[in-house]
Amino acid sequence: MEAVTDLTLREIGLATSKVLGRSVDVTNDTHIGRDLAVDSLALMNIIMELEDAFDISIPLDRLASVETAGDLASLIKDLRNRA
């Protein structure tokens, strides 16, 4: 289970780096808004990258509770398990 989270975090880092145009280091505790300086537009682009990477659809209402990369990884894992 830990490996899945690590892979998911790595994918979140890759998507974030691609959207922001700079290298980012992402851990479970990385706060998306504060630590990565991601605004709402960048976040939507990151979400679209992740939806493509994992072949899932992330409902916008579920993003309200996402603050950290770990939260996002958990959400992705949950959505993948339901697919």
C-alpha positions as CSV (number, residue, x, y, z in Angstrom):
1,M,0.0,0.0,0.0
2,E,2.9,2.4,0.8
3,A,4.3,1.9,-2.7
4,V,1.0,3.0,-4.3
5,T,1.1,6.2,-2.2
6,D,4.7,6.8,-3.2
7,L,3.9,6.3,-6.8
8,T,0.9,8.6,-6.5
9,L,3.0,11.3,-4.8
10,R,5.6,11.0,-7.5
11,E,3.0,11.4,-10.1
12,I,1.6,14.5,-8.3
13,G,5.1,15.9,-8.2
14,L,5.6,15.3,-11.9
15,A,2.2,16.9,-12.8
16,T,2.9,19.8,-10.5
17,S,6.4,20.3,-12.0
18,K,5.0,20.2,-15.5
19,V,2.2,22.7,-14.8
20,L,4.4,25.1,-12.8
21,G,7.4,24.8,-15.1
22,R,9.8,24.2,-12.2
23,S,11.0,21.2,-10.3
24,V,9.0,20.6,-7.0
25,D,9.6,18.1,-4.2
26,V,6.3,16.6,-2.9
27,T,5.8,14.7,0.3
28,N,2.6,13.6,2.1
29,D,2.8,16.8,4.2
30,T,3.4,19.2,1.3
31,H,0.7,21.9,1.5
32,I,-0.4,22.5,-2.1
33,G,-1.3,26.2,-1.8
34,R,1.2,27.3,0.7
35,D,4.3,25.2,0.0
36,L,3.9,24.9,-3.8
37,A,2.3,28.3,-4.4
38,V,-0.3,26.7,-6.6
39,D,-3.3,29.0,-7.5
40,S,-6.7,27.7,-8.5
41,L,-6.0,27.7,-12.2
42,A,-2.7,25.8,-11.8
43,L,-4.5,23.4,-9.5
44,M,-7.1,22.7,-12.2
45,N,-4.3,22.0,-14.7
46,I,-2.6,19.7,-12.2
47,I,-5.9,17.9,-11.6
48,M,-6.3,17.4,-15.4
49,E,-2.8,16.0,-15.7
50,L,-3.5,13.6,-12.9
51,E,-6.8,12.6,-14.4
52,D,-5.0,11.7,-17.6
53,A,-2.2,9.9,-15.8
54,F,-4.5,7.7,-13.6
55,D,-7.4,7.5,-16.1
56,I,-9.9,8.8,-13.5
57,S,-12.2,11.7,-13.1
58,I,-11.7,13.8,-9.9
59,P,-15.0,15.5,-8.9
60,L,-14.4,19.2,-8.0
61,D,-16.5,18.9,-4.8
62,R,-14.0,16.3,-3.5
63,L,-11.2,18.8,-3.9
64,A,-12.6,21.1,-1.2
65,S,-11.1,18.8,1.5
66,V,-7.7,18.5,-0.2
67,E,-4.9,20.7,1.4
68,T,-1.8,18.5,1.1
69,A,-0.3,16.3,-1.5
70,G,-1.1,13.4,0.9
71,D,-4.8,14.3,0.9
72,L,-4.7,14.4,-2.9
73,A,-2.9,11.0,-3.1
74,S,-5.6,9.5,-0.8
75,L,-8.3,10.9,-2.9
76,I,-6.8,9.5,-6.1
77,K,-6.3,6.1,-4.4
78,D,-9.9,6.1,-3.3
79,L,-11.2,7.0,-6.8
80,R,-9.0,4.3,-8.4
81,N,-10.3,1.7,-6.0
82,R,-13.9,2.5,-7.0
83,A,-13.2,2.3,-10.7
